[in-house]
Amino acid sequence: MDVSIVIINYNTFSLTSDCIRSLKRETRGLNYELILVDNASTETDSWLFLQAFPDIKLIKSPVNGGFAHANNLGIAQAAGKYILLLNSDTLLTEDSISRSVEFCKTLPDAGVLGCRMVYPDGEIQYTARRFRGIGWELLDLFRFIPYMMPYHRRSRLMLGKYFRHDETVQCDWLNGAFFLFEKELLGLLPGKKLDERFFMYGEDQLWCEQIRALGRRNYFFAGTTIIHIGGGSTDPQRRLALRKIMIRNELAIMRARKGTGIYYLVFWIIYCGKEYTRNAIKWLVLKTTGRLLR
């Protein structure tokens, strides 16, 4: 078995079905299995997935234990050499999985591999990231400074929104919507599974850091593109409220990386000041226009 594809469904029957159909339509020349974990959905009976897609493995979790927990349930049933965690709100428009697996095979030091993602309107998503730090936050706060640098230097230093996502690069961490890695890596991680300390948000960054600590390198692969709708199971107001959880988890990751000394304190001041101000602006725009800024 080349790859086990794990998809988590939580009250997104239509989105998840579209994702599976696109996967089946576009994926060729690859021996794969599809494992669908239903995270205690109440929207509809998850057995309907088996009626539509009888060849999938369906796992019904009795409780919603969070994103990481559900993925571990799926991985426990996986037989593939590679594991692909694929969000239910993604759509394949080309053979992205086969291309990514083949590229991963050329990388002897590969940790996690992610691919290029766009919103349905074609706008790029900033999926290749650097870990946050005081230096990164200050450059982002005074962003005229990085924009005075040559593009190549700026993009490699900052990644994220400073990078056009048009070439393959090493990065610190990647968006978990398309998250490819060798299954054998799990045996080297704490607990021999994906870390479940976060219920939602920040898991991808945490896992990437743990895999990098094993001496592996994480890669953004620009050789294929998928559509990632984003927030498919969450309404705009709740998505904005959940940003507070993202901030809390980001701080937890920083404490794990740097401890709770003066570095963490300075980072906390800069980062929280930026993000809570940004949240306030997003709330104001949402209330006045009904539109959530990305």
Secondary structure, DSSP 8 states (H G I E B T S, - for coil): --EEEEEEESS-HHHHHHHHHHHHHH--S--EEEEEEEES--SS-TTHHHHH-TTSEEEEESS---HHHHHHHHHTT---SEEEEE-TTEEESS-HHHHHHHHHHT-TTEEEEEEEEE-TTS-B---EE----HHHHHHHHTTTTGGGS-HHHHHHHHBGGGS-S-S-EEESEE-TTEEEEEGGGGGGSGGGS---S-SSSSHHHHHHHHHHTTT-EEEEEEEEEEEE--STTS-HHHHHHTHHHHHHHHHHHHHHHH-SSHHHHHHHHHHHHHHHHHHHHHHHHHHHHS----
